[in-house]
Amino acid sequence: MDAANPMTQAATRDRPPIGSRVRPSRRAADRTLKVACLVATLIGAVVLGSILLMLIVEGLRGFSATLLTQPTPGPGSEGGGIANAVLGSLVLTLIGIVVATPIGVMAGTYLAEYGRGSKLADVIRFLNDVLLSAPSILIGLFVYTLMVRPMGTYSGWAGGVALAIIATPVIVRTTEDMLRLVPGPLREAGAALGAPPSRVIMSVTWRAASAGIVTGVILALARIAGETAPLLFTALNNNSWFNASLMGGVANLPVMIYQFALSPYPNWQSLAWAGALLITVAILALSVVARLVVKSERAR
């Protein structure tokens, strides 16, 4: 009836479009904000692109046939490589992630499965958040006081412990968040079969959240791969191959880059660029793997 009414049709025809109801000042503010966001994005992209371009160009110049086969050269020497620093970084990172993973997964499991509504869990979450945002140099000083001074020397063990302390809160947070996303009916189904809570967690909950937990471990690995400050106080550096006992200074890429980049020797500076490019590519690869794991889990 209303559609056939001439008055209704006229009112509909004369009604201004929805877009015209917006005040001109609001339109101007909206356009201004869009332009500002676009400009900020372009500035960030240009700066980041410039840094990456410089890193790629200078890093490729430092590549040579001996880069990954020879240890770092002495001051003022020509040639050499960074093989000892690469191997040392792999060892320190491996120690850190091996120590941090079981602690982080267990702590995150407690917070998600047993600590709901617990005051102790709230305290642990608060401490984990503090540790997550703590400057890495403070962690290095803590491990220096805890291990380096009593042992009387720098060591790879101290460096691994420092990296483990940095990686643990990342794994704890990721594990808790992933376990909280597991639907409750899955736990109830396991309990209905007579399985104890521990068996339900290991066989059902962990399996359902395995991709997210692995992603957290990979992100923690990427987090500690380029840490320099804690290693300055724990593992320090070494221009030769390290001992099997990991006692004394242990060569590693982050500290090597820091020391060589500040040196007046062109050869050292060139090796620092090459080491920086290697770390960047490694961290990028880890980030891509983490995204692929998450994407595959969502596809399932």
FENUR-V541419 format. One record per backbone hydrogen bond with DSSP energy under -1.0 kcal/mol. NH is the residue of the N-H (numbers start at 0). CO is the residue of the C=O. If there is no record, write none. Layout:
nh co
NH CO
NH CO
//
This chain:
nh co
8 4
9 5
10 6
11 7
12 8
13 9
20 17
26 22
27 23
28 24
29 25
30 26
31 27
32 28
33 29
34 30
35 31
36 32
37 33
38 34
39 35
40 36
41 37
42 38
43 39
44 40
45 41
46 42
47 43
48 44
49 45
50 46
51 47
52 48
53 49
54 50
55 51
56 52
57 53
58 54
59 55
60 56
61 57
66 63
68 65
69 65
76 73
80 70
81 66
82 69
85 81
86 82
87 83
88 84
89 85
90 86
91 87
92 88
93 89
94 90
95 91
96 92
97 93
98 94
99 95
100 96
103 99
104 100
105 101
106 102
107 103
108 104
109 105
110 106
111 107
112 108
113 109
114 109
117 114
121 117
122 118
123 119
124 120
125 121
126 122
127 123
128 124
129 125
130 126
131 127
132 128
138 134
139 135
140 136
141 137
142 138
143 139
144 140
145 141
146 142
147 142
148 143
150 146
151 147
154 233
155 245
158 154
159 155
160 156
161 157
162 158
163 159
164 160
165 161
166 162
167 163
170 166
171 167
172 168
173 169
174 170
175 171
176 172
177 173
178 174
179 175
181 178
187 183
188 184
189 185
190 186
191 187
193 190
194 189
199 195
200 196
201 197
202 198
203 199
204 199
205 200
207 203
208 204
212 208
213 209
214 210
215 211
216 212
217 213
218 214
219 215
220 216
221 217
222 218
223 219
224 220
226 223
231 227
235 230
245 242
247 153
249 234
255 251
256 252
257 253
258 254
259 255
260 256
261 257
268 264
269 265
270 266
271 267
272 268
273 269
274 270
275 271
276 272
277 273
278 274
279 275
280 276
281 277
282 278
283 279
284 280
285 281
286 282
287 283
288 284
289 285
290 286
291 287
292 288
293 289
294 290
295 291
296 292
297 293
298 294
299 295
//
